Amino acid sequence: METRKVYLDNSATTKVDEKVLKAMLPYLTNLYGNPNSLHKWGREAHKGVDKAREQVSELINSSPNDIIFTGSGTEADNLAIKGTAFALKDKGKHIITSAIEHHALLNSIKWLKKIGYDYTILPVDQYGLVDPKDLENAIRPDTILASIMFGNNEIGTIEPIAELGTICREHGVLFHSDAVQAAGHVKIDVEKLPIDMLSIAAHKMYGPKGVGALYVRRGIKLTPIIHGGGQEFGVRAGTENTSGIVGFGAAAELAAARLVNGEMENETRLRDKLINGLLERIPETQLTGHGSQRLPYHASFCVKYIEGEGMLLLMDAAGIAVSSGSACASGNLEPSHVLLACGLDHATAHGSVRLTLGHTTTEEDIDYVLEKFPPIVEKLRLMSPFYDKKNKN
Ligand SMILES: *Cc1c(COP(=O)(O)O)cnc(C)c1O
């Protein structure tokens, strides 16, 4: 019997869209010039990079010249944090962030502390929301930067970016947001939002892995963290990943079209069907993150008495890809820092499972998951000493 294959781990990475691949292929074959070369080969490659810069900028309504291509979302985060810290070291050395950021962010800031910088980590409420008042109270005369993510990878919560950015602007503090999970899935307009820097990555929006971008508002000077040639406006050296960047551009254009024609509404509907269906079918399970202020493709839960890894493995055997916590945290005995920051106890946090839909997820896929998942939980619970104990009481 053929089992259905359902990939619900789109927060970890997405499948490259056929149209994206088609746009990339010429740059891996005939259009192989170095975009920095002045001859025809180089000019052709350069044209591809220029077009992609426009496509990516249109997704977030920035100027193409405010887009710096990087080697990943991680690198975009590193550049925003370290590039600002180094550039403004004479102004101040204090950075503010939240407890639920991606490790690309948190570990960059923690590393800076070793070389004389300082930071404040803001708490979040049970839904993973940062309170703008906490941000305002944390700002000091030496604060140079605040970085709060747009949408969280583990719990899907969308932060109050407009309010947070406004507070930063009022206090003359730069504001960066990691939008790697949000870009291409929710509308982001950097002209309307008080955002100074924004990180995005192609592989979380049906583009290739190994290419990201940092939006940097005009006038902001960053100190490079990679030195070499003068590529990317002198901010990020290294011969451009031409095919990757072209794929990023194509993915951005397709995502922008999906946002305009309302495809996210269907994804949100399927997400809610999944969330409500699982909460109905599996007792003693809670949604993690915010109920409505949430990424349109993101469902995440804590299932009591069992461990996320067990669910992941049995779901995998049923042909369904999910994750427990974040992919990077797998193999780590400590439960996710995000769930702990939301106030969950260790035992509950260990039962975390994340199901993230894609634009090709179907109603049948969701029905299949709603059929397969509850008996898997029941099976694991019957083997769990914690579940037994409770039933005996
Ligand atoms: C995936 C992710 C990153 C890292 O991006 P890579 O391109 O995989 O390095 C950073 N932040 C968030 C929120 C992410 O989900």
The ligand as a Tripos MOL2 file, in Angstrom:
@<TRIPOS>MOLECULE
LIG
   15    15     1     0     0
SMALL
NO_CHARGES

@<TRIPOS>ATOM
      1 C1         15.8440   29.6760    9.2000 C.3       1 LIG1
      2 C2         15.9540   30.8820   10.0580 C.ar      1 LIG1
      3 C3         17.1470   31.6130   10.1500 C.ar      1 LIG1
      4 C4         18.4250   31.1520    9.4980 C.3       1 LIG1
      5 O1         18.3690   31.2500    8.1040 O.3       1 LIG1
      6 P1         19.3840   30.3050    7.2600 P.3       1 LIG1
      7 O2         19.2360   30.8180    5.8620 O.co2     1 LIG1
      8 O3         18.8720   28.9300    7.4180 O.co2     1 LIG1
      9 O4         20.7280   30.5160    7.8110 O.co2     1 LIG1
     10 C5         17.1720   32.7530   10.9110 C.ar      1 LIG1
     11 N1         16.0830   33.1730   11.5500 N.ar      1 LIG1
     12 C6         14.9120   32.5150   11.4940 C.ar      1 LIG1
     13 C7         13.7350   33.0510   12.2080 C.3       1 LIG1
     14 C8         14.8170   31.3460   10.7470 C.ar      1 LIG1
     15 O5         13.6730   30.6760   10.7080 O.3       1 LIG1
@<TRIPOS>BOND
     1     1     2 1
     2     2     3 ar
     3     2    14 ar
     4     3     4 1
     5     3    10 ar
     6     4     5 1
     7     5     6 1
     8     6     7 2
     9     6     8 1
    10     6     9 1
    11    10    11 ar
    12    11    12 ar
    13    12    13 1
    14    12    14 ar
    15    14    15 1
@<TRIPOS>SUBSTRUCTURE
     1 LIG1         1 GROUP 0 **** ****
